Amino acid sequence: MSFPENFAWGAASAAYQIEGAAFEDGKGASIWDVYSNDTRLNPVTGKTNIRNLDTANTACDHYHRYKEDVALMKEMGLKAYRFSISWSRVLPDGFGKVNQKGIQFYSDLVDELLNAGIEPYVTLFHWDFPQALQNIGGWANPQMPVIFADYVKVVVDALSDRVTHWMTLNEAQCHIIIGHIDGNCAPKLKVTYREGFYLINAILKAHSLAVRKIRAYAVKKPSIGIAANPCAYYPASGSKADIEAARTQAFSAADKSLWPTTWWLDPILLGKYPEDGINAFRSDFPEELLREDNMKDLYSPIDFLGCNLYQGTAVQAGADGKPVCLPKKAGFNQTAFKWEVTPEVLRYMPDFLYERYGLPVIITENGLSMADWVALDGKVHDPQRIDFMHRYLLELRKAAEDGTPVAGYFAWSVMDNYEWSEGFGERFGLIHVDYQTQKRTIKDSGLWYRSVIDSNGASL
């Protein structure tokens, strides 16, 4: 069986991780520019912000090499390419005067993609928040959702005559929890849970205002989504009891944690915060956020649900039928990043998410880091990546067979790149990048992926 007709076979990237040109052509600094260029040791951990003091000042130099990169995407047979816009490249101060060279870069990239027969999927925010806006309070500034929506209009005005597919935010939970509550990445804050809820509310409001802005001003009829990273669970067996237990666990917020999916998707898709989550946090949750006018501000019907899925936890039904999360097995299959290999998440999570939210699902990220390099024959042999993608895509096909409208798959990532706090220490790409010379080499997995795309998945 092949995948649905017009399935979006693609690969993904993020502006900060590949573009480089961090301080060129009028671009303003982002919080990640500041964070990655801060070489001070943490007095508690004795570590620097970024492994090996790597910065993304040059990264993959995509800003200057985008034509070469699009040609490689075409060679791999990609039908779609998901990339993000650097807010501070377009608006150096986060608002106000537009940097024409910045917006022109994205316009030229879109043209290059379309000329190559590759559909652009634009992500409007992938963590690289303008430092100028952080200086005036960041997401804690009550005006920030409106400022974000104004930035979105600038991009929509420039690109929507050619771009149809839009995503507002990428993994908002990582940006807020790791960067603002845990303080383990940019902007390196450590706010309280109560303060954190206001930040969550602000970024979800920003999403909703952006959705409305796109619908109001897009030239081509838009298809709008969000790229979430839902907490992923799958049943330990195919029994009805285990499947139901995994489904229940996938949408539980009963533990005192901000990671559960329902904190991030229920407000914008169902118009409510999760009741079990509110009960878990009790006095930490600001009751004023439950006001009807606030919930109306957050609710925003969208056209598809983007999901970044890599690994998950097995769940079985306990003696009382309640979910029991199973520990990892000894010697579990793992990637170079030590992430567990659990293909089943691409079968069950799309099913669960569609059942709850009623939206077509696009896998906006899936892939693995490997210890691969250019071999003596000049090629990059990455059989484990091929096996990984093969396993996960077979499971995704099962989700389609279940009746879930699965609309696309984007491999993470199109090329090796800057892996945030890990610097250049992890290689996720279908294309190998030599960071010293910027030479690109399509890996075996990229060539294999072309055969999958050419057959619309029938070759799996």
C-alpha atoms as one frame of an Amber mdcrd trajectory, in Angstrom:
protein
   0.000   0.000   0.000   1.207   3.514  -0.778   0.460   6.695   1.161  -2.413
   9.064   0.344  -2.311  10.960  -2.919  -0.578  14.353  -2.618   1.237  13.186
   0.521   3.869  15.784   1.484   7.206  13.964   1.384   9.727  16.375   2.806
  12.539  17.274   5.137  12.852  20.028   7.699  15.256  22.569   9.146  15.306
  25.622  11.411  16.737  29.031  10.594  19.130  29.294  13.520  20.481  25.797
  12.996  21.510  26.193   9.347  21.531  29.783   8.104  24.632  31.305   9.661
  25.188  34.949   8.596  24.265  35.698  12.199  25.344  39.329  12.061  25.158
  40.094   8.330  22.936  42.216   6.110  21.164  44.029   8.924  20.077  40.987
  10.936  19.432  41.656  14.612  20.663  39.391  17.406  18.429  36.621  18.694
  18.472  35.141  22.177  20.330  32.159  20.706  22.996  34.403  19.196  23.589
  35.805  22.660  23.389  32.445  24.429  25.703  30.540  22.088  28.326  33.300
  22.056  28.441  33.453  25.861  31.542  31.415  26.734  31.397  31.817  30.508
  31.479  28.736  32.724  28.432  28.003  34.831  29.717  28.234  38.417  27.428
  25.392  39.515  27.887  22.894  36.686  31.314  23.980  35.500  30.018  23.815
  31.912  29.563  26.349  29.153  26.201  27.021  27.506  27.164  25.137  24.361
  29.153  21.958  23.989  32.656  22.601  22.657  31.890  26.363  22.582  30.321
  25.888  19.154  28.314  28.808  17.779  25.878  29.023  14.877  27.436  32.232
  13.593  28.220  30.352  10.365  26.412  27.023  10.940  25.774  25.483   7.487
  26.111  28.862   5.733  22.711  28.217   4.164  22.127  31.978   3.893  24.800
  32.097   1.185  24.424  28.549  -0.158  20.657  28.130  -0.361  20.691  27.577
  -4.138  23.131  24.702  -3.762  21.051  23.294  -0.920  17.794  23.464  -2.861
  19.500  21.694  -5.769  20.438  18.879  -3.374  16.860  18.728  -2.092  15.686
  18.342  -5.676  18.270  15.614  -6.240  16.819  13.747  -3.236  13.361  14.063
  -4.772  11.834  16.118  -1.955   8.306  17.287  -2.632   8.214  19.670   0.330
  10.638  21.576   2.547   9.838  22.878   6.002  11.973  25.826   7.110  11.634
  28.603   9.649  11.882  32.371   9.397  14.365  34.186  11.630  12.241  36.880
  13.270  15.299  39.049  13.964  16.511  38.748  10.362  13.225  40.203   9.148
  12.737  42.687  12.003  16.082  43.373  13.730  14.331  45.017  16.690  11.466
  42.538  16.682   9.058  45.225  15.450   9.155  48.430  13.464  11.465  48.817
  10.474  11.677  45.809   8.146  15.119  44.586   7.079  14.595  44.333   3.326
  17.665  42.140   2.767  16.332  39.725   5.359  12.861  39.365   3.879  14.363
  39.203   0.384  16.399  36.147   1.398  13.231  34.234   2.257  11.477  35.440
  -0.863  14.401  34.222  -2.985  14.427  30.901  -1.126  10.715  30.399  -1.805
  11.247  31.131  -5.496  14.156  28.697  -5.646  12.071  25.969  -4.029   9.097
  26.471  -6.308  11.325  26.480  -9.370  12.659  23.103  -8.181   9.142  21.720
  -7.743   9.396  21.756  -3.924   6.500  23.077  -1.846   7.534  25.490   0.948
   6.164  24.897   4.451   6.949  27.974   6.547   7.405  27.922  10.322   7.128
  31.417  11.746   8.869  30.849  15.087  11.467  28.206  15.919  12.955  29.489
  19.199  15.244  32.296  17.903  13.400  35.111  19.688  14.790  38.622  19.025
  17.104  39.753  21.824  15.755  43.303  21.508  12.339  41.994  22.543  13.807
  39.893  25.334  15.287  43.118  26.663  11.788  44.528  27.145  10.425  41.468
  28.940  10.081  38.828  26.241   6.919  36.753  26.493   6.223  38.308  29.899
   5.541  41.627  28.152   1.747  41.797  27.736   2.149  43.334  24.275   4.233
  40.424  22.936   1.407  38.407  21.340   0.401  41.470  19.310   4.037  42.195
  18.405   4.371  38.605  17.187   1.203  38.871  15.113   2.503  42.095  13.538
   5.733  40.285  12.590   3.661  37.479  11.076   1.812  39.986   8.902   5.133
  41.267   7.528   6.056  37.735   6.452   2.582  36.978   5.103   2.573  40.182
   3.057   5.911  39.203   1.521   5.410  35.484   0.886   1.737  34.504   0.846
   1.371  35.084  -2.891   3.485  31.909  -3.223   3.324  30.147   0.174   0.250
  28.136   1.154   1.396  26.110   4.185   2.100  27.897   7.461   3.063  26.825
  10.968   2.956  29.394  13.743   5.202  27.895  16.433   7.642  25.025  16.737
   7.682  23.138  20.041   6.502  26.008  22.209   6.821  23.763  25.256  10.572
  23.307  24.759  11.075  27.039  24.300   9.143  27.922  27.451   9.987  25.024
  29.767  13.680  24.506  28.969  14.493  28.145  28.268  12.324  30.006  30.783
  11.528  27.621  33.658  14.433  25.158  33.769  16.924  27.762  32.505  18.889
  25.227  30.456  18.872  27.078  27.131  18.193  30.538  25.737  17.085  32.886
  27.212  18.336  31.087  30.335  15.654  32.201  32.772  14.348  30.429  35.865
  10.842  31.631  36.543   8.328  30.096  38.922   5.568  27.791  37.762   3.056
  30.574  38.303   5.065  32.938  36.125   5.489  30.117  33.654   1.739  29.794
  33.182   1.566  33.426  32.100   4.310  32.733  29.551   2.420  29.695  28.254
  -0.724  31.765  27.962   1.155  34.503  26.112   2.757  32.247  23.511  -0.537
  30.420  22.891  -2.258  33.766  22.464   0.496  34.745  20.029  -0.244  31.591
  18.040  -3.946  32.398  17.888  -3.434  36.012  16.867  -1.031  34.812  14.182
  -3.605  32.357  12.829  -6.123  35.169  12.510  -3.553  37.444  10.887  -2.662
  34.809   8.284  -6.305  34.172   7.444  -6.994  37.894   7.142  -4.059  38.829
   4.922  -2.838  35.761   3.009  -3.060  36.110  -0.768  -3.307  32.367  -1.441
  -5.831  30.475   0.658  -3.719  29.305   3.594  -3.386  25.937   5.271  -2.380
  26.689   8.856  -0.999  24.474  11.597   1.360  24.343  14.530   4.388  22.091
  15.074   3.942  20.500  18.494   6.001  17.834  20.219   3.327  15.839  22.003
   4.289  13.572  24.870   4.327  10.271  23.020   2.969   6.952  24.250   2.169
   3.662  22.583   0.539   0.441  23.824   2.793  -2.317  25.103   0.657  -4.789
  23.136  -2.131  -4.726  20.587  -4.769  -5.500  23.195  -7.745  -3.141  23.462
  -6.936  -2.565  27.129  -3.356  -1.491  26.438  -4.382   0.724  23.521  -6.952
   2.447  25.700  -4.404   2.847  28.504  -1.902   4.457  26.086  -4.600   6.762
  24.723  -5.541   7.843  28.246  -1.915   8.447  29.214  -1.289  10.484  26.061
  -3.701  13.142  27.270  -3.201  12.995  31.014  -1.886  16.047  32.865  -2.477
  14.631  36.326   1.197  14.742  37.291   2.694  18.083  38.293   4.448  18.703
  34.987   4.098  21.232  32.189   5.120  18.786  29.470   1.758  17.044  28.920
   0.277  17.653  25.494  -3.011  18.996  26.796  -1.392  22.079  28.369  -0.287
  23.140  24.888  -3.011  21.936  22.529  -6.278  21.884  24.474  -6.426  25.694
  24.965  -5.956  26.489  21.268  -7.931  23.571  19.825 -10.595  22.852  22.451
 -10.780  26.228  24.184  -9.867  25.047  27.672  -6.942  24.268  29.929  -6.761
  20.647  31.200  -8.740  20.277  34.410  -6.530  17.497  35.765  -3.470  19.679
  35.174  -5.013  22.638  36.985  -5.806  20.356  39.929  -2.231  19.052  39.957
  -0.771  22.552  40.217  -3.490  23.982  42.466  -2.358  27.409  43.755   0.406
  27.705  41.167  -2.152  28.064  38.376  -3.535  31.611  37.962  -7.307  31.346
  38.052  -7.648  34.535  36.006  -6.409  32.652  32.949  -9.687  30.718  32.962
 -11.704  33.853  32.234 -13.978  33.448  29.238 -12.413  36.355  27.359  -8.929
  34.860  27.759  -9.983  31.417  26.589 -11.633  32.986  23.527  -8.320  34.711
  22.762  -6.503  31.368  22.825  -8.950  29.304  20.780  -7.979  29.210  17.118
  -9.249  26.625  14.615  -6.423  25.428  12.379  -6.202  23.168   9.346  -3.668
  20.540  10.375  -1.699  19.404  13.401   2.063  19.172  12.980   3.753  16.652
  15.263   7.455  16.261  15.999   7.792  12.627  17.048  11.007  10.764  17.804
  10.496   8.401  20.743   7.845   7.368  23.201   6.978   5.328  26.275   5.243
   1.950  26.289   2.032   1.791  28.339   0.028  -1.161  29.536  -3.247  -1.412
  31.410  -2.802  -2.129  35.104  -4.941  -4.509  37.076  -7.443  -1.688  37.569
  -7.261  -0.708  33.912  -5.333   2.478  34.652  -2.235   3.267  32.561   1.123
   1.948  33.712   4.172   3.437  31.989   6.817   0.774  31.488  10.526   1.388
  32.059  12.960   1.038  29.182  14.170  -2.499  28.645  17.778  -3.357  29.362
  19.891  -2.754  26.283  17.103  -0.863  24.510  17.669   0.232  20.914  18.994
   3.776  20.920  20.325   6.498  18.642  23.649   8.302  18.968  21.768  10.892
  21.040  20.707   8.068  23.383  17.066   8.413  22.349  15.085   5.187  22.325
  13.973   3.766  18.981  10.194   3.317  19.241   8.617   3.267  15.751   5.181
   2.533  17.204   4.720   6.200  18.145   4.163   7.004  14.457   1.247   4.600
  14.327  -0.527   5.331  17.583   0.102   9.023  18.293  -1.409  10.209  14.980
  -4.430   8.016  15.742  -4.791   9.379  19.277  -4.297  13.003  18.232  -6.789
  12.764  15.387  -9.377  11.156  17.645  -9.050  14.002  20.155  -8.614  17.041
  17.919 -10.128  15.991  14.597  -7.320  17.442  12.487  -5.212  15.925   9.717
  -1.763  15.056  11.057   1.586  15.934   9.499   4.765  14.474  10.963   6.772
  17.693  10.966   9.925  16.109  12.419  11.210  12.539  12.699  14.736  11.226
  12.483  17.839  10.337  14.444  21.362  11.400  15.213  24.075   9.000  14.070
  27.852   8.779  14.265  28.316   8.944  10.499  31.132  10.387   8.395  32.472
  10.492   4.849  33.952   7.071   4.115  37.101   6.336   2.144  34.968   5.894
  -0.969  33.724   9.473  -0.621  30.220   8.423   0.373  28.324   8.563   3.669
  26.935   5.162   4.624  24.226   5.412   7.264  22.308   2.107   7.191  20.867
   2.628  10.654  19.170   5.839   9.546  17.634   3.976   6.617  16.439   1.221
   8.940  15.095   3.791  11.435  13.124   5.694   8.799  11.895   2.448   7.249
  10.548   1.208  10.587   8.876   4.510  11.462   7.322   4.985   8.030   5.851
   1.478   8.108   4.127   2.413  11.367   2.936   5.727   9.937   1.406   3.829
   7.042  -0.527   1.756   9.568  -1.963   4.977  10.997  -3.169   5.882   7.505
  -4.659   2.405   7.171  -6.460   2.991  10.492  -8.275   5.867   8.796  -6.266
   8.714  10.298  -5.749  11.474   7.699  -1.945  11.540   7.616  -0.952  14.332
   5.246   2.848  14.409   5.291   6.202  13.332   6.681   9.209  15.606   7.148
  12.515  13.974   7.959  14.632  15.761  10.536  16.747  17.033   9.162  17.506
  18.004   5.617  21.194  18.378   6.517  23.518  18.046   9.495  23.285  21.236
  11.509  23.737  23.060  14.791  21.947  21.004  17.441  21.284  23.822  19.922
  23.150  23.276  23.204  24.887  20.240  21.723  26.509  22.434  19.066  27.815
  20.381  16.157  28.029  17.224  18.255  24.999  15.467  16.741  24.357  14.651
  13.077  20.685  14.312  12.108  20.896  15.106   8.404  20.089  13.339   5.167
  22.949  15.447   3.817  26.375  15.378   5.470  27.988  18.777   6.087  31.727
  19.227   6.554  31.691  22.308   8.770  35.299  23.165   7.933  34.792  23.291
   4.160  30.953  23.443   3.948  31.068  20.573   1.457  27.749  18.743   1.215
  27.383  15.011   0.578  24.020  13.290   0.212  24.047  10.292   2.531  22.845
   6.842   1.547  19.673   7.604   3.497  18.947  10.610   1.282  19.235   8.446
  -1.819  17.071   5.738  -0.231  14.490   8.347   0.742  14.231   9.369  -2.906
  13.131   5.843  -3.830  10.484   5.960  -1.118   9.222   9.312  -2.371   9.222
   8.195  -6.004   6.984   5.236  -5.099   4.818   7.277  -2.673   5.840   4.810
   0.006   4.967   1.658  -1.933   8.617   0.555  -1.881   8.673   0.261   1.913
